[in-house]
Amino acid sequence: MMNRRDVVRTTLDGKTPPYVPWSFRFTQEAAEKLKAHYGAEDLLAATGGHIIELGSDIGFFEPVGNEHYRDVFGVEWDRSVDRDIGVVCNQMLPDPTLAGFRFPDPHDPRFFQDIPEKIARHGDCFRLYCIGFSLFERAWTLRGMETLMMDFFDHPEFVHDLFAALADYNIAQVEKALTYDIDAVYFGDDWGQQHGLMMGYSFWKTFIAPSLERMYRAVRDAGKYVFIHSCGDVDELFPDLVDMGLNCFNPFQPEVMEVDSLMPAYRGRLSFWGGLSTQQTLPYGTVEEVRQATGHLLDLGRSGGLILSPAHAVESDVPLENMLAFIDTCRAQGRCAG
């Protein structure tokens, strides 16, 4: 009988799983509601999720007071409003040069210290090592969003150098992560907005794609799966990403993508993790509407190609009853298949 790890692997391999796997993410406020409901701290166990996320994503290691945190690159974040990420408060690269800037240690033990314990506790889950803000996002946190966008025009060589250096850092971290028994590497990097790419296809292809290809190759050459996260309307990139070796795309937002047509179009070539509306259905729908939307996605995913989840980390505006509706619907089909 397949365990949860096997079910995810079957899905990613383009085969038909015994049921549709699921894996959920929650913001801190939403997680607190669920922990109180279940009377448990371990939401992965409580929800029956299939993916254990390893690493430290963005690398928020240093609280500096007044709800501000410093990440490993030295960027300071005000998290007084958004407790999960926050707002950038400083500019680590005020000039278009890497001269004098020191990259952090990609092998910082804080990224890896809890991996053995997590794997031991959730050994039958699919093991996903996560690198958040991996390329474009990390670049704009260092340089500033508006400034980086202008650099595409004014300082293209600097942009190439910056993205290449960030890719080197990521690949070095991947090499260390691969010394553990992991299944896949996840690169977080938002490129989209509600309609189209922030930087347009030509700039994405010129500046971002070459470094992505190197990062993905490092993972695929090791025999592991590649996951990416990009919010927004980015499905025009799917052919390029598949050619680069991408296995799974997240978050698969129904507000900006045609979920019903994209899944069958890419089945066998690309899997999706997400699909359930976090902009409309979860915060504003009824319990029955959430169940129906979840059931529809489960029907779409029965032939493979889907890890069901809300399209993004569930926010605090989602009622507890709606959270339980999609969790229980997923768990029920998993139990029936088992």
C-alpha positions as CSV (number, residue, x, y, z in Angstrom):
1,M,0.0,0.0,0.0
2,M,1.3,3.5,-0.9
3,N,2.2,5.9,1.9
4,R,1.7,9.7,1.5
5,R,5.2,10.1,0.0
6,D,4.5,7.5,-2.7
7,V,1.1,9.2,-3.5
8,V,2.8,12.5,-4.2
9,R,5.6,10.9,-6.2
10,T,3.0,9.1,-8.3
11,T,1.2,12.4,-9.0
12,L,4.4,14.1,-10.0
13,D,5.4,11.3,-12.3
14,G,2.2,11.9,-14.3
15,K,0.6,8.6,-13.2
16,T,-2.8,8.1,-11.6
17,P,-2.6,8.2,-7.8
18,P,-5.0,6.1,-5.6
19,Y,-6.5,9.4,-4.5
20,V,-5.7,13.1,-4.8
21,P,-3.0,14.2,-2.3
22,W,-3.2,17.4,-0.4
23,S,-1.0,19.8,1.5
24,F,-2.2,23.1,3.1
25,R,-0.4,26.3,4.2
26,F,-1.8,28.7,6.8
27,T,-0.8,32.2,7.9
28,Q,0.0,32.6,11.6
29,E,-3.5,33.9,12.5
30,A,-5.3,31.1,10.5
31,A,-3.0,28.5,12.0
32,E,-3.8,29.7,15.5
33,K,-7.5,29.1,14.8
34,L,-6.9,25.6,13.7
35,K,-4.5,24.7,16.5
36,A,-7.1,25.8,19.0
37,H,-9.8,23.7,17.2
38,Y,-7.7,20.6,17.1
39,G,-6.0,21.1,20.4
40,A,-2.7,20.4,18.7
41,E,0.4,22.2,17.5
42,D,1.2,19.9,14.6
43,L,-1.1,20.9,11.8
44,L,0.5,18.6,9.3
45,A,-0.5,15.6,11.4
46,A,-3.9,17.1,12.3
47,T,-4.9,17.8,8.6
48,G,-3.3,14.7,7.1
49,G,-1.1,16.8,4.8
50,H,1.2,14.9,2.4
51,I,4.2,17.4,2.2
52,I,6.7,18.2,4.9
53,E,8.4,21.5,4.2
54,L,12.0,21.7,5.3
55,G,14.6,24.5,5.5
56,S,13.7,28.1,6.6
57,D,12.3,29.5,3.4
58,I,13.1,33.3,3.6
59,G,15.5,33.0,6.5
60,F,13.9,35.2,9.2
61,F,16.4,34.4,11.9
62,E,17.0,37.6,13.8
63,P,14.3,39.6,15.7
64,V,15.5,43.2,16.1
65,G,12.7,44.6,18.2
66,N,9.4,46.4,17.6
67,E,8.2,43.5,15.5
68,H,11.0,44.0,13.0
69,Y,13.1,41.0,11.8
70,R,16.3,40.8,9.8
71,D,16.7,38.0,7.2
72,V,20.0,36.3,6.4
73,F,20.8,38.8,3.6
74,G,20.6,41.7,6.1
75,V,17.2,43.0,4.9
76,E,15.0,44.4,7.7
77,W,11.3,43.7,7.6
78,D,8.5,45.4,9.5
79,R,6.1,42.6,10.4
80,S,3.8,44.7,12.6
81,V,0.9,44.4,10.1
82,D,1.8,41.2,8.2
83,R,3.1,38.7,10.7
84,D,4.2,36.2,8.1
85,I,6.4,38.4,5.8
86,G,6.2,42.1,6.3
87,V,7.5,45.3,4.6
88,V,11.1,45.9,3.6
89,C,12.6,48.8,5.6
90,N,16.1,49.2,4.2
91,Q,18.1,49.0,1.0
92,M,21.1,46.6,1.1
93,L,22.2,47.5,-2.5
94,P,21.8,51.3,-2.9
95,D,24.1,51.3,-5.9
96,P,24.0,49.1,-9.0
97,T,27.1,47.0,-8.0
98,L,27.9,44.0,-6.0
99,A,31.3,45.4,-5.0
100,G,31.6,45.3,-1.2
101,F,28.4,43.3,-0.7
102,R,28.9,40.0,1.2
103,F,26.6,37.2,0.6
104,P,25.5,35.1,3.6
105,D,26.6,31.6,4.1
106,P,24.4,29.3,2.0
107,H,25.3,26.5,4.4
108,D,24.2,28.4,7.5
109,P,23.3,25.5,9.9
110,R,20.1,27.3,10.9
111,F,18.6,26.2,7.5
112,F,19.2,22.6,8.2
113,Q,19.2,22.0,12.0
114,D,15.7,20.7,12.3
115,I,15.6,18.5,9.2
116,P,16.4,15.2,10.8
117,E,13.8,15.7,13.5
118,K,11.1,16.7,11.1
119,I,11.8,13.7,8.8
120,A,11.8,11.4,11.8
121,R,8.4,12.7,12.9
122,H,6.8,12.7,9.5
123,G,8.7,10.0,7.7
124,D,5.9,9.0,5.4
125,C,5.5,12.5,4.0
126,F,7.0,13.8,0.8
127,R,10.1,15.9,1.7
128,L,10.3,19.3,0.2
129,Y,13.3,21.6,0.8
130,C,12.1,25.2,0.4
131,I,14.1,28.3,-0.7
132,G,11.9,31.3,-0.5
133,F,12.5,34.6,-2.3
134,S,15.0,32.7,-4.5
135,L,15.8,35.1,-7.4
136,F,13.7,38.0,-8.6
137,E,12.1,38.5,-5.1
138,R,15.5,38.3,-3.4
139,A,16.9,40.8,-5.8
140,W,14.2,43.4,-5.3
141,T,14.4,43.0,-1.5
142,L,18.0,43.9,-1.7
143,R,17.7,46.7,-4.4
144,G,14.1,47.9,-4.1
145,M,11.3,46.9,-6.4
146,E,11.1,50.2,-8.4
147,T,14.9,50.5,-8.6
148,L,15.4,46.9,-9.8
149,M,12.7,47.4,-12.5
150,M,14.6,50.5,-13.7
151,D,17.9,48.4,-13.6
152,F,16.5,46.2,-16.3
153,F,16.7,49.2,-18.6
154,D,19.6,51.2,-17.1
155,H,22.0,48.6,-15.7
156,P,21.4,45.3,-17.4
157,E,24.8,43.9,-16.7
158,F,24.4,44.5,-13.0
159,V,21.1,42.6,-13.2
160,H,22.7,39.7,-14.9
161,D,25.5,39.7,-12.3
162,L,23.0,39.9,-9.4
163,F,20.8,37.1,-10.6
164,A,23.8,34.9,-11.4
165,A,25.2,35.4,-7.9
166,L,21.9,34.6,-6.3
167,A,21.6,31.5,-8.4
168,D,25.1,30.5,-7.2
169,Y,24.0,31.0,-3.6
170,N,20.8,28.9,-4.2
171,I,22.7,26.1,-5.9
172,A,25.2,26.0,-3.0
173,Q,22.3,25.7,-0.6
174,V,20.7,23.0,-2.7
175,E,23.9,21.0,-2.7
176,K,23.9,21.0,1.1
177,A,20.1,20.1,1.2
178,L,20.8,17.1,-1.1
179,T,22.9,15.5,1.6
180,Y,19.6,14.8,3.4
181,D,17.0,12.4,2.2
182,I,14.8,14.9,0.5
183,D,12.5,14.4,-2.6
184,A,12.3,17.9,-4.1
185,V,13.4,21.5,-3.9
186,Y,10.9,24.4,-4.0
187,F,12.0,27.8,-5.3
188,G,9.7,30.7,-4.3
189,D,9.8,33.7,-6.6
190,D,6.7,35.8,-7.5
191,W,6.7,37.1,-11.1
192,G,3.0,37.8,-11.8
193,Q,0.2,40.2,-11.0
194,Q,-3.5,39.8,-11.5
195,H,-3.0,40.3,-15.3
196,G,0.3,39.2,-16.8
197,L,3.9,39.4,-15.7
198,M,5.3,42.3,-13.7
199,M,8.4,42.6,-15.9
200,G,6.9,41.3,-19.2
201,Y,8.0,38.1,-21.0
202,S,11.0,39.5,-22.8
203,F,12.7,40.7,-19.6
204,W,11.8,37.5,-17.8
205,K,13.3,35.4,-20.6
206,T,16.4,37.6,-20.8
207,F,17.3,38.1,-17.2
208,I,15.5,35.5,-15.1
209,A,15.3,32.3,-17.3
210,P,19.1,31.7,-17.5
211,S,19.5,31.5,-13.8
212,L,16.3,29.5,-13.3
213,E,17.6,26.9,-15.8
214,R,20.9,26.5,-13.8
215,M,19.0,26.2,-10.5
216,Y,16.5,23.6,-11.9
217,R,19.3,21.7,-13.5
218,A,21.2,21.3,-10.2
219,V,18.1,19.7,-8.7
220,R,17.1,17.5,-11.7
221,D,20.7,16.3,-12.2
222,A,20.5,14.9,-8.6
223,G,17.3,13.0,-9.5
224,K,15.0,15.2,-7.5
225,Y,11.8,17.1,-8.4
226,V,11.6,20.9,-9.0
227,F,8.8,22.9,-7.5
228,I,8.2,26.6,-8.0
229,H,5.9,29.2,-6.5
230,S,4.8,32.3,-8.4
231,C,1.7,34.2,-7.6
232,G,-0.2,35.8,-10.4
233,D,-1.1,35.3,-14.1
234,V,2.0,33.5,-15.3
235,D,0.7,30.6,-17.3
236,E,2.3,32.0,-20.5
237,L,5.6,30.8,-18.9
238,F,4.5,27.1,-18.5
239,P,6.1,25.9,-21.8
240,D,9.4,27.5,-20.9
241,L,9.3,26.1,-17.3
242,V,8.4,22.6,-18.5
243,D,11.4,22.7,-20.9
244,M,13.6,23.8,-18.0
245,G,12.6,20.8,-16.0
246,L,9.9,22.0,-13.7
247,N,7.7,19.3,-12.2
248,C,5.2,21.2,-10.1
249,F,3.8,24.7,-10.1
250,N,2.3,26.5,-7.1
251,P,-0.1,28.2,-6.2
252,F,-2.4,27.7,-9.3
253,Q,-4.8,30.6,-8.6
254,P,-8.3,30.1,-10.2
255,E,-8.8,33.9,-10.3
256,V,-6.0,34.4,-12.8
257,M,-5.8,30.9,-14.5
258,E,-8.2,28.6,-16.3
259,V,-7.7,25.7,-13.9
260,D,-10.2,23.4,-15.7
261,S,-8.4,23.7,-19.0
262,L,-4.7,23.9,-17.8
263,M,-4.8,20.7,-15.8
264,P,-5.7,18.4,-18.7
265,A,-3.6,20.4,-21.1
266,Y,-0.4,19.8,-19.0
267,R,-1.3,16.4,-17.4
268,G,1.7,14.1,-17.6
269,R,4.1,17.1,-18.1
270,L,3.4,19.4,-15.2
271,S,1.7,19.0,-11.9
272,F,-0.1,21.7,-9.9
273,W,-0.2,22.4,-6.2
274,G,-3.2,24.6,-5.2
275,G,-6.3,25.5,-7.1
276,L,-8.8,26.5,-4.4
277,S,-9.7,30.2,-4.4
278,T,-8.3,32.2,-1.5
279,Q,-9.6,35.5,-3.0
280,Q,-13.2,34.6,-3.2
281,T,-14.5,31.2,-2.2
282,L,-12.6,30.6,1.0
283,P,-13.1,34.0,2.7
284,Y,-16.6,34.8,1.3
285,G,-18.2,31.5,0.2
286,T,-20.5,29.3,2.3
287,V,-19.4,26.0,3.8
288,E,-21.3,24.2,1.0
289,E,-19.6,26.3,-1.7
290,V,-16.2,25.5,-0.3
291,R,-17.1,21.8,-0.2
292,Q,-18.3,22.0,-3.8
293,A,-15.2,23.8,-5.1
294,T,-13.0,21.3,-3.3
295,G,-15.0,18.4,-4.7
296,H,-14.7,19.8,-8.2
297,L,-10.9,20.0,-7.9
298,L,-10.7,16.5,-6.5
299,D,-12.7,15.3,-9.6
300,L,-10.2,17.2,-11.9
301,G,-7.2,15.6,-10.1
302,R,-8.3,12.0,-10.0
303,S,-6.3,11.2,-13.1
304,G,-3.2,12.8,-11.6
305,G,-1.4,16.1,-11.8
306,L,-2.8,17.8,-8.7
307,I,-1.8,18.3,-5.1
308,L,-4.9,20.0,-3.8
309,S,-4.5,23.1,-1.6
310,P,-5.8,26.6,-1.2
311,A,-4.1,28.8,-3.9
312,H,-2.1,30.5,-1.2
313,A,-1.5,30.3,2.6
314,V,-5.0,30.6,4.2
315,E,-5.5,34.1,5.6
316,S,-7.1,35.1,8.9
317,D,-10.3,36.3,7.1
318,V,-11.3,32.7,6.3
319,P,-13.8,31.4,8.8
320,L,-12.9,28.3,10.7
321,E,-15.9,26.4,9.3
322,N,-14.6,27.0,5.7
323,M,-11.2,25.8,6.6
324,L,-12.6,22.6,8.1
325,A,-14.8,22.1,5.0
326,F,-11.9,21.7,2.6
327,I,-9.7,19.8,5.1
328,D,-12.5,17.3,5.9
329,T,-13.4,16.9,2.2
330,C,-9.9,16.0,1.3
331,R,-9.5,13.7,4.2
332,A,-12.7,11.9,3.4
333,Q,-11.6,11.0,-0.1
334,G,-8.2,9.9,1.1
335,R,-9.8,7.6,3.7
336,C,-12.2,6.1,1.1
337,A,-9.4,5.4,-1.3
338,G,-7.3,3.9,1.5
